[in-house]
Amino acid sequence: MAANVLSLYRRITRWPAGHWLFSRAVCFKAPYFASITPSIETLEANRCVATIRHRRKVSNHLGTVHAIALCNLAELSAGLMTDASLPPSMRWIPKGMTVEYLKKAVGTMHATALPLQPIVAADEGYDLPVEVTVVDPGGEPVFRARIAMWVSPRRA
């Protein structure tokens, strides 16, 4: 996204339909995420909340939200949180993801991404674990992911 995604989020979400517009802008920059039609509800340093509605295009043959749609939601929210939290001298890329499917995912899914350690400027790259918990409309966890982000200094 932009170098200052948090500033863009704060500016756009003040407008009517701003959350919708910001969410579409994210999908324009990273088109694959449009497949789940996410809504970015909250973006701040060290926290991102995103949702997807349960509809046919994210459903599996059992009528629940597909596991990969949940993975996409987790990666999107973790990436936005990381981008919004990084010092300007740093950059990031996901290295891996470990997931747990806790129960059937039915209804609108709410993902919350949080870093598991402080995000800091450094002279060398480091691993940053990000935990994403996805809950159903009743607040029950249905999915959990730990995403390994690689954070490193930007090239000059």
C-alpha positions, -999 to 999 in steps of 0.1 A, spaced: 0 0 0 12 36 5 43 43 26 20 59 51 -11 36 51 -21 48 86 -23 84 75 -43 75 44 -67 54 66 -72 83 90 -79 108 62 -102 86 41 -123 72 69 -135 106 80 -155 108 48 -189 93 42 -183 57 31 -147 62 39 -142 27 54 -156 12 22 -134 34 0 -103 25 20 -111 -12 18 -115 -9 -19 -82 10 -22 -64 -18 -4 -79 -44 -28 -69 -22 -58 -33 -22 -46 -34 -60 -37 -60 -74 -60 -62 -109 -47 -78 -97 -14 -108 -85 -34 -118 -122 -37 -130 -120 -1 -144 -84 -2 -130 -73 31 -140 -44 52 -113 -27 72 -130 -16 104 -101 -4 125 -65 4 117 -41 18 142 -5 12 153 -3 -24 166 -39 -33 158 -61 -40 128 -97 -53 127 -111 -65 94 -143 -83 85 -158 -104 58 -194 -112 53 -205 -148 50 -218 -152 15 -217 -177 -13 -184 -166 -28 -165 -173 4 -184 -205 13 -173 -241 10 -194 -271 2 -205 -274 39 -220 -239 38 -194 -224 62 -168 -198 55 -139 -214 35 -106 -220 53 -86 -202 27 -110 -171 29 -101 -171 66 -64 -173 58 -67 -144 33 -85 -124 60 -57 -131 85 -29 -122 61 -47 -90 51 -52 -78 86 -17 -88 98 -1 -71 68 -21 -38 73 -13 -38 110 24 -44 103 25 -17 77 7 8 99 30 1 128 65 1 112 90 28 116 96 45 82 131 30 79 117 -6 79 99 -28 55 81 -62 59 71 -94 41 52 -124 53 74 -156 57 49 -181 68 16 -188 85 4 -214 110 -33 -218 114 -58 -235 137 -94 -241 128 -113 -240 160 -149 -244 150 -172 -240 120 -172 -204 107 -207 -192 101 -217 -155 98 -197 -124 95 -161 -130 105 -141 -104 125 -103 -107 125 -81 -89 149 -43 -87 142 -19 -79 170 19 -81 171 34 -105 197 64 -83 203 73 -46 199 78 -34 163 110 -14 163 136 1 140 167 -21 137 200 -23 118 193 -59 108 162 -79 99 142 -97 125 112 -121 129 80 -105 140 52 -129 150 17 -116 145 -14 -133 160 -47 -130 142 -79 -143 159 -111 -146 139 -144 -146 158 -179 -153 147 -209 -130 154 -212 -144 189 -176 -135 197 -165 -171 197 -131 -178 182 -133 -199 150 -98 -195 136 -64 -185 148 -33 -177 128 3 -169 137 19 -151 108 57 -149 107 67 -115 93 102 -107 82 110 -70 91 142 -55 77 157 -21 70 147 -4 38 174 -2 11 189 32 7 
